[in-house]
């Protein structure tokens, strides 16, 4: 295997992890998302050569999508938690459980 091929494989694998992160974020599989995120972070600590501009742009675009999706999910969770707390303050403690089952 040539050096160029291994570099290309490295960035293709990195792109694959980035795409998979997005899939598991959308379906809210937090354990798998976290596991893939850790794997991708390990890759970032490995030395790699500069990548092709096209691949770099694709990874950058996906990273921005991930950030946006993660912000949306966080907002939705906070919103749901606030609604649940509001009902609990009115003496309806099981409302949060009901709301979780409704999703």
C-alpha positions in Angstrom: 0.0 0.0 0.0 1.4 3.4 -0.9 1.5 6.3 1.5 -1.0 8.3 -0.7 -3.5 5.3 -0.5 -3.2 5.0 3.3 -3.7 8.8 3.7 -6.8 8.6 1.4 -8.1 5.6 3.4 -7.5 7.5 6.7 -9.6 10.5 5.5 -12.3 8.2 4.0 -12.6 6.4 7.3 -12.8 9.8 9.1 -15.6 10.9 6.7 -17.3 7.6 7.3 -17.3 8.2 11.1 -18.6 11.7 10.6 -21.5 10.4 8.4 -22.3 7.7 11.0 -22.3 10.3 13.8 -25.0 12.2 12.0 -27.2 9.1 11.6 -27.0 8.1 15.2 -27.6 11.7 16.4 -30.8 11.9 14.3 -32.1 8.7 15.8 -30.9 9.7 19.3 -28.8 6.6 19.9 -26.6 8.4 22.4 -24.4 5.4 23.3 -23.5 4.6 19.7 -23.1 8.3 19.0 -20.7 8.8 21.9 -18.7 5.6 21.0 -18.3 6.8 17.4 -17.3 10.3 18.6 -14.6 8.8 20.8 -13.3 6.8 17.8 -13.2 9.8 15.6 -11.4 11.8 18.3 -8.8 9.0 18.6 -8.3 9.4 14.8 -7.7 13.1 15.2 -4.8 12.4 17.5 -3.1 10.2 14.8 -0.8 12.0 12.5 -2.2 12.5 9.0 -1.2 14.3 5.9 -3.2 17.2 4.5 -6.3 16.0 2.7 -7.8 16.9 -0.6 -9.8 20.1 -0.7 -13.0 18.4 -1.8 -12.8 15.8 1.1 -11.9 18.6 3.5 -15.0 20.6 2.4 -17.2 17.5 2.8 -16.0 16.8 6.3 -16.3 20.5 7.3 -19.9 20.6 6.0 -20.8 17.4 7.9 -19.2 18.8 11.1 -21.4 21.9 10.7 -24.5 19.8 10.3 -23.5 17.8 13.4 -23.1 20.9 15.4 -26.5 22.2 14.3 -28.3 18.9 14.9 -26.7 18.6 18.3 -27.8 22.1 19.2 -31.4 21.3 18.1 -31.5 18.1 20.1 -30.1 19.8 23.2 -32.7 22.6 22.8 -35.5 20.0 22.4 -34.3 18.1 25.5 -34.1 21.3 27.6 -37.6 22.3 26.4 -39.1 18.9 27.3 -37.4 19.1 30.7 -38.8 22.5 31.4 -42.3 21.5 30.5 -41.9 18.4 32.7 -40.7 20.5 35.6 -43.6 23.0 35.1 -46.1 20.1 35.5 -44.2 18.7 38.4 -44.4 22.0 40.2 -48.2 21.8 39.9 -48.2 18.5 41.8 -48.3 16.2 38.8 -45.1 14.2 39.3 -45.8 11.4 36.7 -46.2 13.9 33.8 -42.5 13.6 32.8 -42.8 9.8 32.5 -46.0 10.3 30.4 -44.2 12.7 28.1 -41.2 10.3 27.7 -43.5 7.5 26.6 -45.4 9.8 24.2 -42.2 10.4 22.1 
